[in-house]
Amino acid sequence: MSALTSRVSFNRRTLLRAGAGMAGILATGRAPAFAQAQPKKLVFAHINAVPESAAVAFDWMAKEVTAQSKGALDMQFFGKTLIPQELEIMNAVKSGSIAMGSPAGAAATVFPEMGALLVPYLVKDYASAYAMLNGQIGGKISKQIEDNYKLKVLCYYDYGFRHFWTAKKPIVEPKDLRGAKIRVQQAKIFGDTINGLGGSAVPMAWGEVITAAKQGVIDGGDLPVVNMKALKIYEVSKYASLTYHNYGPTNAVMNLDIWNGLPPEHQKLIMDLSRAAQEKIREATESVDNFAKAKSELEPLGMTVVEADVDAFRKVAQQKIWPAYKGQYGALWDEIEGFKA
């Protein structure tokens, strides 16, 4: 039995045991007499562990929810250990096997409604992104996610703007991507970005990336600066090229039935602490997303940080990638393109 098969089997057994207890309650029509004194367990699964930026914030959030609910809620954060892939995490939240989770970088795969925000160079800057997602545009997308998937959006956060990491050469101009096999998230927009800018996209789940890079299956990939260090990408890459090509919005969600089963005061507590976690992630992300800070973070680890010709990449994106997506997203596209924070 492979390590992955063993891990998945263990996770399924764990979830089945948890489900069996609930099934017993449903079958008898009443909870055990002691149930009222037991805290309500809320499991939050995430693809990465601390010190990844979102993992740090959601681990903090879990502890705060547990403490501030004064024993009524027991929120437990599992980073990397409970379920091994982003899509499996989201399927578990949808089914109610676990209460909460995040699609991490796979948000547009799970929620195509968010796809317009990932079109290269459409989102202009962090201020615009935050105002959009905490405002009317974010509210519309949240309503679609709730209606389409029965999930409650707790908050939007981001992994910042993505930059190329490569082993053989830096990516300074679009021509530097020619022939390069670049790992991308599995949503179509990521593949279209790399192919449109001149590279060769290789869709791949994050769990396979380091091995693929070591074996030469890929020549590189892209990540925000904040996670190049946390995910140890310096072990398989030499260059970080600051291209700012895709903004990386994602979210944290909760099973809607579980959410609706909480009293209003606990709903408010979770929403307030979700927003606080959002701020922590945004600060961690934005604070290192500049040339000087990236150099100070990554060059001591053996990487070389270079500034790319962002205007040249933007021009290629507008010519080769934007037309198809502008027609697809219609009014939402116009709102994002014309948005000013």
N, C-alpha and C positions, 0 to 999 in steps of 0.2 A: 504493500500500500504506500503510495507517495505521501510526502509530507503534506501537500495541499489536500489530498483526499482525506488523510487522517484528520487534518484541521477542520475541514468542512464537516466530516462525520461527527467530530466532537461537538462542533457548534450546533449541528442539527439535534444531537441528543440533548444538549443543554436546553435548546428552545422547546423540544418536545416535553421534557420534564416540567418546564415552566408552564407549558400549555396544558399538561395533564392535570396540574393542580387547579387551573381555571375551569377545565372541563368538569371536574368533580363538583365544583361549586354550582356550575350551570345545571348539572344533572339533578342535583338535589333541590335546586331552586332557592337555596339559602347558603349564606356564608357561615363558616365556623364561628362559634361564639366569641372567640378571641380576635376575630378579624378586624374589628373596629379599632383595636389598639395597635395594629400593624401599620407601619408607614407604607404608602403607595410607592412601589418601585418603578422608576423611570430609567430605562437603559438608553444611553446615547452612544451609538457606534460611529466611529470615524476611521478613515483609511490610514491615517498617519498618527504616530505617537508624539508626545512631547520630545523634542523642543520645536516641532513644526508650529507655525504661528497660530493656526486655528485650534490645534490640539491644546496648546497652552491656555487659550481663552476659554474653551469649552470645559476643560478640566477644572478651571477656576469656577466657572458657572455652576458645574455640578455640585461642587462643595458648598457654594453659596446658597443654591436652592435648598439643599439638605439642611443647612444650618438655619436659614431664615424662615423655613417652614416649620421650625420647632418640632421636628420629628414626624410631621404629617407626610412629607415626601422624602423619598430616598433616591436621589438622582445619581446614577453611576455612569461615569465616562469610561469608555473602552477605546483606546487609540491603537489601531493596528492589530489588536490581539483577538477580537471577538469574531469578526467576519472579514475575510481577506480582500474583497474587491468592492469598489464603489457601487456597482450596479446591484450586487448582492445585498449591500447595506440598504439601499433604497427599496428593494423588493421586500426586505424584512420589515421596514417601517410601513410600507403600504399594506402589508398583510396584518400588521399589528403584533408580529412576533417580538419586535422591540418598539419602544415608544418614539424614539427620536434618532435623527441621523443627518448626515450631510452628504450630498453627492460630490463634494470637493470639486476638483477640476473637471468632473464629468457632468456638470450641471446642464449643459446644453444637450447632452445625450439623453438625460432623464427628462428634462423639461425643455422641449423645443421652443416653448413660449419665450424663453430667455435668449434665444439665438441671435436676435438682432444686436444685442449688446456686445456680442463677441466678434462682430464683423470688423476686420482690421482697420484701425484708425478712425472708426466712426465715433466712438466715445473719445472726447477731446482730452479730458484731464480728470484728476481725482475729484475736484470740487463738483464738476458736472455729474460725475458718476454717483457720488454720495447723494446729491440733491435729487437726482432722478429716482434712485432706488428707495430713498426714504420718503418720497413724495408720490405724486399722482401716477407716474409710470410704474413704480414699484407696486402701488396698490392695485393697479389693473392686472399686473402679472400675478400677484398673489391670489386675486379672485379667480383667475383662470386655473391656477394650480389647485386651488381648493375645489373648484367645480370638476376639474378633469381627473384628479388623482385622489381626492379625499385626504389631502394633506394640508396642515396648517403651517404657513410660513412664519417662522419665529423671527428671523432676521435675514437680511442680505448682508453678505460680506464679500471680500474679494481677495484674490491672490495677486492683485496688482497687474501691472502691464508685463507681458511676457517678453523675454529676451532669449536669444539663442545661446546655447552652450554647445561647444564642439571640441573635438579632440585634435583635429589635424590643422585647422586654420581658422582665423576669425572671420566673421560675416560682417563686412563693412558696407558693401554695396550689393544690390540684388544679384549681380552676376556671380558673386561668391557662393550663392546657393546652388549653382548649376551642378548637377550630379550628386549633390549631398542627400543622403538618406536621413530624414529628420523625423524622429518619433513625434506623434501627435496624439492628443486625446481622440476618442472614437466618434465624437460628433462631426458631422460633415463639414461644418464651417472651419474647423481646424485643418482638415485636409485640404480644403479649398484655399485656405490662406497660404500654406506652404507651397502647394503646387502653383498657385497664382503668382507668388513672389519669385518662383523660379527653381524651387527645390523639388524633392521627391518625398511625399508624405508617407509615413509608415504608421498606421493606426495601431495603438498598443496600450494595454492597461498599465498603470504605473508599476504594479508589482513585478513586471517583466523587464523594466527599462534598464536597470543596472546590469543585469546579466547580458542583455542584448548589446549594450554598449561595450562591455568587456569582450564579447565575442565578435565584434565588428559587424553585427547585423544592422546596426544604425551608426551613423556618423555623429549624431548629436540629437538635440531636442530643444525644447524651450521651457523656461520656468521664470517666475518672478525672482528678483534678487533675494527677497526674504527667504525663499525656500531653497535656493542653491546651496546655502550653507547648511540649513537644517536637514536637508535630504542627502547631504554629502555627495553632491554631484561632482565636486572637485576630485573625487576618486576616479572618475572616468572621463573627465574633460579638462582641457587646458585653457580654453578661451570662453569668456562671457562677453557677448556683443550686444550693446544696449540699443535695441531696435524699437522697443515699445509697440510691437505689432498687434497684439491682441490684448484687450482689457479682459480681466478674468473674474467676472462676477459669479457668485454661487450663493447658496443659502443654507440655512438649517431649518429642518421641517419636523413636524410631529404628526403622528397618526391622528386624523381628525376625530375619530370616535373616542380615542383616549383623551384628546384635548377637551372634547365636549363633556366628558365625564368628570372633569375637574371643577371644583367650585370657583366662582369668580375671583376670589382673593388669590387662589393659587395660579389661575391663568394670568392675573396681573403680575404676580411675582415672577413667573417664568418669562413673560414678555419684557419686563423691566430688566431682568438680568441678561436676557438675550441681546437687548440693545447695548448693555454695558459690555458684553463680550464682543459685540460688533465693533465698538469703539476701540477696544484693545487690539483687535486684529488689524483694523485700519491703520492705527498708529504704527504697529509693528511693520506693516507692509509699506506704507508710504515713506516712513522715516529713512529707509535704506535704498529707496528707488531713485538714486541719482549717482552720477559718475564718481564723485568724491567718496561717498559712503560705500558704494559697491567696491571700489578699489581697496578701501581700508578693511572691508569684511572678507573679500575673496582672495586678494593677492597674497596675504600671509599663508594661505592654504595652497598656494602653487598655481592659481589661475591668473591669467592676464585679462584685464578688463579693458575693452576698447569701446569708443563711441562710434556708432554707425551713422551712415547718411540717412537719417530718418525721413527727410523730405523726399529722397529718391524712392524709398520703400513706400511711402504714402502715395506717391504719384502712381506707382505700379498698381497698388491696391485699388485706387480709385478707377483706374482704367480697366483692370482685368477681373476684379472681384466684386466691386460694388454694383454693377448693373443688374446682375441676376438677383442679388439679395434685396435691392431697392424695390423691385417688383414684387418680391415675395412678402415683404413685411409692410408695405403700403403706409398706412397712417402712422404706425409705430415708428417706422423708419424716419418719417418726416419730423415726428416729435423729438427723436434722439438727435438727428442731424441739426435741427434748429435750436436745440436746447442751450440755454445759457444759465449758468448757476447764479 
